[in-house]
Amino acid sequence: MSFKSITVAAALAGTAALAAGPASAGQTFDAVKAKGFVQCAVNTGLAGFSFADSQGKWTGLDVDLCKAIAAAMFGDAEKVKFTPTTSQQRFVALQSGEVDVITRNATQTLLRDTSLGFNIAGVNFYDGQGFIVPAKSNIKSARDLNGATVCVQPGTTTELNLADYFRKNKMTFKPVLIEKLDELLQAYASGRCDTYTTDASGLAAVRAGQLAGKGEHVILPERISKEPLGPIVRHGDDQWFDLVKWTLMGMIEAEEMGITSKNVDEMLKSDDPAVKRFLGVTPGFGKATGVDEKWMYNVIKQIGNYGESYDRHVGPATPLKLERGQNALWTNGGLMYAIPFR
């Protein structure tokens, strides 16, 4: 047998093994399936991302992702439970098994991926850290904050980035560390702090939400860090990691393919082989991820594609008024790019 024949045979054998689906389900995957719902760690309250109304109904971009995972797993986006967590609580909740996945504005970093024992399952929002100040302060730039008192949540990349930025620019500051966001914003709004710093999306959210009616506030133009936000799971269960990762990828892929919650039923009739595979008309992807073949149909029908979720919760027509920017599809100059469904 020639070397070329051996290589081809090995490649075909590998493809066949992959097509057979996952070798075994993992502990988290099995546990989620058995209990019948997905437990997600979310923010304690951040408009546009994860926010509960007076009736306890959760909405937001991160909430949609949690519901999408449930739709993929069970065919029902309502089979979810939410655990509100602060910046310091979120990782403990995941490590302890209290939650199955973090779908919360959590920055992905090397140490969180390795030392904390987590797996990063993609990015659902590209962000950067900024500063917000009262309009009456007439501060125009982060460089004007030398000697400022800064409100910041402890145990965050925000706190570390803040120190790095001021040290790098040979500036001084006085931190005011408060874990609970509402208390921190009260300190800022009362004038105890000259500025509040977090991800720019978070600044837009609080300006439209908790700070509404408490004077005018300006988000300064500088972005002092990279903040890729997205779902995080524990090490040790590749099948659960795969499902979370590919659910997010699928929402992005659906937008790339022009599949929406409104046209997904019509798209089931498409002759495009890629669409047929994606929506489960041609089987294979569901078996590979350990769920029903119509898993992505269920996600898009019940939640929508990534663009629909973005526009619904944080886009230009919402109180946050966030343009797509880096979160536009790669075909529109952004960073959102789905790994191929093949």
C-alpha positions, 0 to 999 in steps of 0.5 A: 500500500502506497504512502498516499493510499495510507494517508487517504485511508487514515483521513477517511477513517478520521472523518468516519469517526467524527461523523459517528458523533461524540465518543461519550457525553460529559458530566455537565452535559448529562447533568443538564440533560437530566435536570431539564434546564440550563442554569446560567450565571448572569449579571445582577442587573445590566441593561441590554445584557442581563436585566430583570424587570419587576415581574422577574423576567430576564432580558438582554443579549446575554440572557438570549444566549442562555436561552439559545443554549436551552433551545439547542439542548431541549428544543425549548428556550424557556428551560432556563434558570438564572443566577444573578452574580457579582464580578467576584461571585461569578467564577466561584459559582461556575467552579462550584457547579452552582451554574452550568455556564457563565453568560454574563459580561465576563472578559476572557483572559489567559489566566481565567482560561487556564488557572481558574480551570475554565474553557472560553466558548467564543465571543458574543460582544467585543468591548473595551474599557472606558470612563464615564464622567458628569457632563458638568465636570468638563473633562474631555479625555482620560488624560484629564483624570490625573489625581481623580477618584475612580469608582471601580468594582473589585476582582475584575480586569477593569481594576487591573487595567485601571492601575496599568493605565495610570501607571503607564501614563505616570498619573495618580488616582484614588480607587473606590472599590465597591462590589455591588453595582447599584451601591457603586453607581450611587457613590458615583452619582453622589459625587464621591467619585470623579469617574466610574470605569468599566466596559464601554457597553456597561457605561452605556447601559448604566447611563441609559438605566441606573443613572437615568435622571441623575444628571447628564453623563459623558463617556470619554473617547479613550478605550484602554483595553481589549474586553472580549466578552463571552460564555465560559464553562468549566474544564472537563466536559468537551461535549458541553463546551462544544454545545455552548460554543456552537450555539453561539457560532450558529447564531452568528452563522445564521446572520451570515446566511440571512436566516432569521426568526421570521424566515426560518420556516421558509428556509427549511425549503431551501435547495442550498446544501449549506442551509439544509445541513445547518437547519437539520434537513440534512442530518449530521450536526445534531448527532455530532453535538448530541442533540436533536437535528433541528437544534439550530432551527429551534435556536433561530426560530425561538431566539433569532440570529445574532444580529436580531438579538443585538438589535433587540437589546443593545442596538441603535434603536434601543436606549443603549444606542450601540452601533454594531462597530466591532460586533458587525459581521466580518463581511461588514467590517466587524469581528463577528465571524462564525467557524464553518459549519462543515 
